[in-house]
């Protein structure tokens, strides 16, 4: 006769209706230095140094000054807490957050994968890069963007270990952006712009009337990462072999025939004194890595690109209500500093946006491959799924561009609105997951729950307001 048993094993807390419970293993020893684990935060910052940093926040600064830059700090700090709760689950289990969500309802992963695709099939991220290329050398934006998509597909297909190639590309990009920041601070930002910096606090506002909720939500949601990019922190730290992720092999190119990522159900450790001591070290290192890279690099970049826009094109009559303002900004930089600096600005911008596009194709495909492998096709090879999805996204992007949808600012606002809605939903799920499933000693604490509660309220309110205002425009209200 079966008897009722209270959950005593650490695996008993994991819902097993849809997925097998994790195996028990020891938590690996952490490295002794934060520098040994630098990478995922740089990738997050690198992929995130795109639409928000080069387009949305500078565009807002060109229209209303620095009064909305405060929102970048709010967005980045909010995403820091989101990222860390996503990382908490993967550090402890080696599973992605989407796998954790799927333990409660099998199709949660599919919902987020589809929303991520919805946000990213509109390739505003690659048309933005192509637009800046045309400022340097001319050409047709549509065909340059299509060429870039094909190159991205080839890079992700031929890289022996995808994570390593992505990490190197994003580190190079971040280095180039930081050079732009330093050179711009010395040569291009005017004394008037520096004196206006206090406006960020003293005149902080939400300029809805001139800009609209959709654009402001897009800037806030894309300050740093946004949408599906936050969720893929699980995959990136697992590929970097953080915590229990060390037991999960990485995605490798099927062309090389090297090992691929194993089944996505993972592992958990017993909360022994030794394991808990290692956990505290891993948790400190992971928090530092995110703060030193993702938070710091992202906010500094947004601040300085906004200052560049404010110095050069704020108040300029007839400024284009599109990405074309970056052409004018480059021309003004040429006039103020010399012909070399405007070209340097466009070149760094084009490379930064291309590297962001590389990361976006990677994480969109990575999320979907993980979901399909875990919940629907457990016998499939994850590497094969990943590369098929990469080329599917490349093909969809080409079709969208050939159909004539090539206005970057419009496409980015659409993507950002979807991203904001996603962040509202998974903020709720992260609270449930990390409170209910993980052992008591490592589960989410009340201060971190409050931070995620703020995220729920912030993105929930902004999403509703955006839907209302955009719906009124659509139906003539």
Buried (B, 14 or more C-beta within 10 A) or exposed (E): EEEEEEEEEBBEBBBEEBBEBBEEBBBBEBEEEBEEBBBBBBBBBBBBBBBBBBBBBBBBBBBBBBBBBBBBBEBBBBBBBBBBBBBBBBBBBBBBBBBBBBBBBBBBBBBBBEBBBBBBBBBBBBBBBBBBBBBBEEEEBBEBBBBBBBBBBEBBBEBEBBBBBBBEBBBEBBEBBBEBBEBBEEEBBBEEBEEBBEBBEEBEEEBEEEBBBBBBBBBBBBBBBBBBBBBBBBBBBBBBBBBBBBBBBBBBBBEEEBEBBBBBBBBBBBBEEEBBEBBEBBBEBBBBBBBBBBBBBBBBBBBBBBBBBBBBBBEEEEBBEBBBBBBBBBBBBBEBBEEEBBBBBBBBBBBBBBBBBBBBBBBBBBBBBBBBBBBBEEEEBBBEBBBBBBBBBBEBBBEBBEEEBBBBBBBBBBBBBBBBBBBBBBBBBBBEBBBBBBBEEBBBEEEBBEBBBBBBEBBBEBBEBBBEBBEEEEEEE
